[in-house]
Amino acid sequence: MTSIPPARRPGVLEVQLTRVHIPEDAQDEEYIGWTAQWALRDQSVGIEDSNEDLQQLLDDIVDDARQQWTDRYDLTIEWELSGDAPTGKTVQDMVTEVGVTLPTTVMPG
């Protein structure tokens, strides 16, 4: 007898993505990196990671969410962008300039 897996219910993965820019000074080179915090909506415990490579950070977020939650939830992703951007630009502009697209869903693995 085979068992039917339980139905997955809708869920929202909230991700706070922050661009970090530390200008060059006399001792150090300029630094540009990204940090993220994510959790299911209405959960008090989240996960945090950072990476200079935005695409790698996004892949890590999606992989983590896939492993933790896609057996129970059909996940959509809501992004909150913040952080440092050059004058006249937004953090969304900087994401676009890097050439990545923020995913909107997490597909089961």
N, C-alpha and C positions, 0 to 999 in steps of 0.2 A: 504494500500500500504506500503510495507516495503522498507526501503532505504538501498542501498548497501554502506557499509562503504568504505571510500576512501582507495585506495591502499597505502600500506606503502612503502616508498622508503628506499634504503640502507643508513645506517648511521654508523659512527664510534664513539665509546665512548673511549676517551683517558683518561687513568688512570695513574697517577704518584704515585707509591707506594714506600714508604721510610721506611726502618728499622732503628729504633732509639735504640742505646745502650748507656746507661750511666753506667759506671763501679761503682762498690761498693766503697764507701769511708768511712771515720770514722763515719759519721753521718747517711748515707743512705745505703739501700740495692741496689744491682744492679737492673737496670731497662732495660727491653727490651720491646719495643712496636712498633707499626706500625702507620704510617700516610698515608693518601691518599688524592689526589685532583683529581677530575674528571669533565669532561664536554664533550659535543659533539664537534667533530672536528670543528675548525674555530669559536667557540663561545668564547667570551672574559670573560664570567662569568662562574665560576666553583663552585664546592661544595667541602668542605674539612671536613674530619672526622679523628678520631684516635681511636685506641683501642689496648689493650695488647693482645687480642685474634684475631689473623689474620683471622680465619674462620668467626668470627662474623663481622669483618670489611668488608670482601668480600661479605657476605650476605647482609649487609647494602647497599653497593654500587650497587649490582644487584637489590635489592628491590627499591632503589631510582630511578635507571634508568628505571626500569619497570614501575613505577608509572608516571614518567615524559615524557617518550619518545616512549614507544613501541606501542602507538596508532598511531604514525606517521612514525616510523622508524623500519626497521629490523636491529638491532644493533649487530655489532661485537665489540669486545673489544681489544684495543691495550694497552699493559702494558709497562711502563717505570719504571725499578727498580733502586733504588739508596739507599744510606745510609750506615750504619755501618755493617760490616761483619768481623768475626775473620780472622786473617792472614791466607792466603792460601785458603780462601773460598769467594764465591760471595753471593750477596743478594739472587740470585736464589737458591743457595745451602741451604740457611737458610729457604726459603719458602718450599723447598723439605723436609728439616729436620722436619719442623713443621707438615708435612703430609697433606698439602692442595694442591689443584690444582687450578691454576688461570683460571677462566672461560674465554671462548673465544667468547661467545654470550650471549645475554639477551633475554630470551623467554618471550613473552607476558603473562600476568597473567590471 
